[in-house]
Amino acid sequence: MKESKLKISWEKGIKIEPLNLWLDPLSRQPLAVVSHAHSDHVRRHHHAIMTPPTHILIDDNLRPEQATLLSYEKELEMENYSLRLIPSGHILGSAQVEIVTEYAHVLYTGDIRLKQWDGTQTYIPQADILIIEATYGIPRYSFPDPKLVLEQIYDFCRKSIKNGYTPALLAYAMGKAQELMKSLSPVGLRLALDSKSAAIAEKYRMLGVDIPDFIRLSNGLEGDEIVICAPSSRHELKQLKRVVAAVVSGWGLEKYGYDPLVRAFFPLSDHCDYQDLLEVVKQSGASTIYVTHGFAKEFASDLVNRGFNAVALC
Ligand SMILES: [Zn+2]
């Protein structure tokens, strides 16, 4: 088969030969595509291709020396392939990467979410070869309807405040925190953010996202606020006297259950759950699948049992 002329391998990132192209490598490379701004996908490459929002959102010290900023759906013609970035529904600026060569259509999902919290769906292009993330690639990760989870989060916040406690939602600073802000704004309570989430919220605003007003946790609370705080900024909660925390993450209490402040867990994710990963595979139409990240081995073997030619890359 012609597509077998492409060699896809893992060397601290996805390498496609003979294109000499890297996707989200974790070592500095001459030319790489950066699918989105989360730091586990970004290194300071010599030349990187990314969406304009990704270029703004990545840490200053990880910005490439040279960047090709490619808007969604625009085609970039390279010497022996063309490349297109397509929304992946994960965070602002996140992209699936479509690579068209004379041998095959390749689709790399990057971190992907098929169904948004508001029910809209991410479009999956057709491909011969799919490279898919499998962060939640085992059946036990099956997430409930986000609308129901958001209702539970509203209830948790209202009840905590009624009982004289400050509710603190522990959520990743980039993407999750800003989506939570937008989802919580109709509740009508003030939002307070840790410094990391606040800095990213300002960048989201600069990029045209309608982010509700917020105060900074470091300036002290005025009363009746909902706090949104990155797990890595957990120390910023120390100044609060009566606080109850809830984890907002696809990962279960296995990661955060040890924390004495944590009273609740809300499985709200910006990744696909197991069923949606299978749906991405189906919608892509690909017969050859490479699996990366998370439960890569488990998901690849699941796909093999379903009749696909699948292999775990890492
Ligand atoms: Zn990510």
Residues whose N, C-alpha, C, O or C-beta is under 5 A from the ligand:
A	BS01	ZN	H38 D111
